[in-house]
Amino acid sequence: MAASTPSIRSKLFVLDTNVILHDAGCLWNFKEHDIAVPITVLEELDRFKKGNEDINFQARAFLRRLDDLTSDVLSDEGTSLGPGLGKIRVVLKGDHGESLKKAFFSDAPDHRILDISLTLQDHERPRSVILVTKDTNLRLKAKSMGLPAQDYNSDKVESFDKLYTGKRQVTDLPSDLISEFFINSGYVGTDRLPMVEEPIANENFILRNGSKSVLATYHATEKKYSRLEKVTAAGVTPRNAEQSFALSALMDDNIKLVTIGGKAGSGKTLLAMAAALECRSRYRQTLLARPVVPLSNRDLGFLPGDISAKLDPYMQPLYDNLSVMCAHLGESDIRSKLDDLLVKYKLEVTPLAYIRGRSLQRVFFIVDEAQNLTPHEVKTIITRAGEGTKIVLTGDIQQIDHPYLDSLSNGLSYLINRMVGQPIYAHVTLEKGERSALAELASNLL
């Protein structure tokens, strides 16, 4: 396990399997510091090579990159990752196996990774050795053994409080200024609102003066604000200002990417579907999808039936919203009309696992529960967009079912953070629940 003697200021990061499955390009995000990959990680990656899910792609990509970096033999000293970067090496075994067995009473991949990490810590002193894992439990185990452990933060949003909400409220405006929004086609130049600091493309505003108010959206290319008209889509009418902002962005053909955040019952999915139905003549097809993330260890294979039957439990929330759409459209026999709705309006409910490799032309694509996607999965989805396609992602970044994502590291937060200010992008966070008084109470108190 002998290695060269690098600068003490450079650190050695030990990678867990879940970091690589999250981002196969993680090797180039540690700057001048060295990287160690336990042999257990390579064994685990071997189990993930086959398949069409994003984690299978990440496993294959990482192994190919590692193979390209190494020559015929990967020595204990490691291989350079490139100019200005550290080295990478694979570590075969550790010296703490017996003590870990006494501490944890079992042999597991996590414990073998921990064993190698502790051994590296012994051999590399006084150099810092840090275990990088997205597994909270493994981080706690490492810390209990005196080993520093961190989450993989390369694609994390800095702070939940700083995440863009897509709207602002400005009060105590001159009464005549608000009146200007109701003349001249509802447009007001930025020079008339100097009190609004650094407006962002497609940002929404609630402008008030006492009992007088107006909803407005900022258009960066034209450097002006426009009054927001209250619109209805497929029989669905917004119930609050945030829903009005969201529906306006959803129906604007100049905005090609929309994200809608908000807690359960705030109307995210319903508004997206209503806009898709209202705008259906402008698109060749409407696709509805959501990530398949089970809430327990029972995955798709445990469910009976063919792939359609297996997917039904995961896609049911989308069908529930379609049923609501039928009701708003005045259809009395919901069950019999649901299939007609899917055929008539060219709606397709599809799993995200099969999106890779597709090119979506003139498609209105709604991705529900996007907070359960990784940043790389979000990138994969959006790069499928062809000419005339609009992509909408909805989700609640505080309700995450993915075991290795949180409110700062999930794909939806990452997308919002990176896309702010782009003229073809809009985001709105819905704050008020509209499902029912009971649902709103439960969301706030429980």
N, C-alpha and C positions, 0 to 999 in steps of 0.2 A: 504494500500500500504506500510505499515511499513515493514522494512526489518532489518536484522541483521546489525551490524556496522563493515563492512569490512575495511581493511586498505585503507587510502586515496590514497596510491600509486597504488592500484588496480583500474582499470577502469570498467565502466559498458557499454557494447556495446549493442545497440538495433538493432536487425536484421530486415531488410526489406524482403519481400517475394522473390524478385528476387535474393537475395544472396543465399537463400536456394535452389531455383530452379536451380541455377548455380552450387552449390556444397552442397549436402546433408550432407557431412562430415565436414562442416564448424565449427561445434560446438567445435571440438578439435583443432582448429587453433588459439585460443585466449589466450593460455597459462594460466596464473594465474588469468586472468580477468573474471569478471562475464558477463553473457549474459541474456538479457531480450527479450522475444518474445511477441509482442503485440497480443492480441486475434484476431485482424483483420488479422494478418498474417496466423493464423490457419484457419480462415474462407476462406481466398483466397487459401490456400493450398488444402482445401477440394474440390475446383472446379477443381483442377489439378490432383486429384487422379486417374481418369480413363483415359486410353489411352496408346498408345505404344511409344509416343515420349519420348525423354530423360527427359524433364521437368516433365512428369508424373511419371517416375521412381524416380526422385529426390524427388518429393513430397511424394510419398509412403515411400521411404527409410527414410526420415527425420521424418515423423510421427511415424513410427515404432521405430526408435531410441529414440525419445522423450518419447514414451510410455514405452519403456524398462527401461529408466533412472528413471522414476517416480514410486512411490509406489501407494497406493490407492488414495492418495490426494497429489496434488502439492501445497505446501504452499507458502505464500508470501516470505518466506526466501529462497526458491529455493531448488534445488537438486544438489548435487555435481556431477560434470562431471568426476571425477576420481582423483587419487593422483596427486598433483601438479597443478591441474586445478581449475578453478573457479566453480561457481554455475550457474544454469540456472533456470529461472522462467518465468511464463506466466503472463502478466499484462493485466487486464480487461478493465480499463477505464482511461481517463485523465481528467484534470480540465480546459483545454484551448479551449474547443469546441467552445464557443461563440466568443472568440477573433479570432479564426481561420476562423470562418464563416464570420466575418466582413472583414478579410484580403483577403480571397480567394473566397467569395460569393458562395461557393458550399460545399456539403459534399461528400467526396471521400475517398476511402481506404487510399490513401497516406496521406490525412489530418488527418485521425484518428490515423495513425501510428505516424505522427508528433505531434499530441496532446499528446499521451502517452509518447513520447520521451521528450517533454518539461516538462511534469509533473514529470517525473523521474528526470530531471535536477533540478527542484525545491526541490524535496524531498531528493536528495542525496548529496546536497552541503556539503562540498567543493569538493566532489569526482567528477571526470570527467565522464560525460555521453556523449557518441558518437553514432550517428546514422550511421549505415553501410548500404549503398544501392548502387546498380549499376545504379540507375536512376539519371542521371545528374540533371534533373529538380528538383527532390526532394531534392538533396543535396543543390542546390541553395536556395530553399525555407527554408530549415533548417538553413542554414547560415544566411539568412536574418532575421531570428527570434532569432539569437544569439546562436544557437545550433551547436556545432561542428559536421561535417558530413564527412565521408570518403567513398571511394570506397573499395570494397573487394579486397585486394592485395595479398592474399596468393599464388595464382598461376600466378601472373603477372611476366613478364620478366622485369629485372631491367631497361634496357634502349634499345631503338630502335637502337641506334648507336652501341651498343655492341652485337647486334644479329649476330650470325655466318652467314657468306655469302657463305662459302664453297670454297672460292678461294682467292688466293694471287698473287700479281705480284712482282717478284724479278728482279731487274735490275743490270746492270754493272757486270754481271758474267764473269769469264774468258771464252774466246772463245773456248778453248779446252774442257772446262767442258760441254758446250752445245753440242759440237761435240760428246762427249761420249754417249749421248742419242741416237745417230744414229748408234751405234755399240753395240755388245754384247746383241742383242735382245731388246735393248732400255731400259735396267735396269741400274740404278746407285744407289750405296749405300748411306746411310745417311752420312757416314763419308766424302763423297766428297762434301757435301753441308752444311758445318758447319754454313754458314751465314743464313740458314733458321732456325729460332728459334721455337722450340716446334711444329713441324708439327703434324697435327691431322689425325687420321685414315680417309682415303678416301678424304682428302683435296686435292684440285686441285691448280696447280701453272702455272703461265705464266712466264717463265724464259727467260730473254732477255740479249743480248749484242749487242748494236747498231742495225744493221739490222738483226742480227741473233736471232732466238727465237725458243722455243720449249714448247709444252704443256705437263705437267706431272701430275701424280697422286701419292700420297703417300700411301704406303701399310704398315700399322703399324705392322702387324704380321711378315712380312718379313724384316722390317726396310730398305726399299728401295723405290726408285721412278721408275715409268715406263713411258715411252714416250706414249703419247696418239695418237693413230691412228685416222684419220678422217674416220668416219663410216657413212653409209647410212642405213636408216631403212624404209622399205615399200615405197621406192621412195622419202623419205624426207631426205634432206641433211642439216646439221647444217650450219648456216650462220655466226656464230661468235664463239669465244672461249667458252663462257659460255654455248651455246647450245651444243657444242661438249662435254663439261664436263657432262652436264645433260644426253645426249643420251648414253654416255659411262656407266654411273652409272645405267641407266634404263635397259641396256642390259647385265649387269653383274649379273650372277646368284648367286654370293657370297654375293651380297648386297640385303638384303631382305626388306629393308625399305628405300624409297627415298622420299625426299620432294623437291619441286621445287617452288621457289618464283619468283615474278617478276610482273611488271606492265602489264596492258592490252596490248595484241598484241605481247608479247615477245616470244610466242610459247610454253608456258608451257603445255597446254592440247594436242596440236598437237604432240609434241615430245613424250609425254607419250603414246598416242594412236599408234603412229608409232612404238614405241618400242614393245608395246603389240602385234601388228600384226606381226612384224618381229620375235618375240620369241614365237609365238602362238603354235608351235609344242611341246614346252616344258611345256605347261600348259594345264590343262583340260578345262579351260574356262577363258574368260576375262569379268570382271564386270566393268561397268562404273556407277558412282553415283555422285550425288551432293546434298548438303542440300537444302531443300525446304524452302527458306526464301523470302517471298513476299516483294516487295518494297513499299507496301501500306497496308492499313488495310483490303484489300480484300484477304482472304486466299483461300485455295483449295475449300472449300465448295461453294464459290460464282461462281465457274466455272461450265459450263454445261458438261454433259456427264459422262461416267464411270471413274474409277480411272486412266485408261490409258490416256483418254482425258484430265483429270484434270492435270496430270503430264506433259503433252507435253510442255506447255509454259516454265516450269522450266528446262526441259531436252533438249530444242531446241539447246542450245549452243553445247551440246555433238553431236547432230545430224549434226550440221553445220561442226564440225571438221571431222566427219565421211565422210561428202560429200567431204571435201578437200582430205581426204585419198583416196576416190574413184578416184578423178582426178589424184592424184599422182600415183595411181596404173594403170592408163591408161584406166579407164572405161569411155566411152563416154556418155552413158546414165545414168547420176548420179541418177536420181529418181528411175529408175527401178532396179539399181544395189545396192542401199542402203540396201534394205531388204535382198538381196542375201549376202551382206557383213556380216550382223548380223547373218545370219544362217550359212554361210560357215565357218566363223571364230569363231563361238560360242561366239558372243558378246551379252551381256545382259545389257541394261540400266535399272537401278533399283533405287528406292528411298531409302535413308539411314534409313528411319523410320522402315524398316523391317529387319535391319541387326542384331538386338539383338537376341541372342540365336543360330545364325547360326555358323557352323564351316566350314571354307573355306579351302578346300584341293586342292593344285596345281592350284591356281587361281591367275591370274594377275589382281589385284584390283586397279582401278584408282578412286580416290576421288577428284573431281574438286571443286573449290571454298571452300577449306578447312578452309579458314580464318573465315568462318561463323559458325564454329563448336566450342563448348566449350571444354576445356581440358578434361572433363569427356567423352564427345562424342568421342573425338579422341582416348582415352584409350579404350572405348567400341569397336571401329572399329578395332584397332590393335590387341586386344586380341581375335578377331575372327580368326586370321591367324592360319591355320593348316600347316601340313608338306608340304613343297614345294611351299608355297604361297609367293607372292611378293606384297607389298602394296605401292602405290604411291599416295602422297597427293600433290596437286598443289593449288596455291592461291596467291592472292595479299594482303598482310597484311595491306595495306593502303587503301583498298577498301572494307570496311566491311558494310554489310547490317543489321547485327544483332543489335537490339536496346541496348543490354547490354554488348557488346563486343567492344574492341578497339584494336589498333595495338599491345598492350602489353599483353592483357588478353585473346586473342583468342587462340583456340586450336592449330593452326599451329605454332604460335610463341612459345607457351609453349612446343610443341613437339621438335622443333628445339633446343631450349635452353636445354632441358633435355637429348636429344639423342646424342649431340656432343661428338665425340670420340669413339663411339661404332663401332666395326669393321664391323658390318652388316648394318650400316646406312650411307647414304650419302645425302648431301644437296648442292644445287646450287641455287644462286640467279641470275636470268636473268635480265640484266640491259637495254639492247637495244631492243626497239620495232621493230618487223619485219613485222607487218601486212601491213603497208603502210606508206609513208612519211606523209600523212595527220594525220593518227592515232598517229604517233610518235610526231608530232608537238602538237596535241591537248593534249596528255598525259603530255607533258613537260610544256606547257604554260597555260592550263586551270585548 
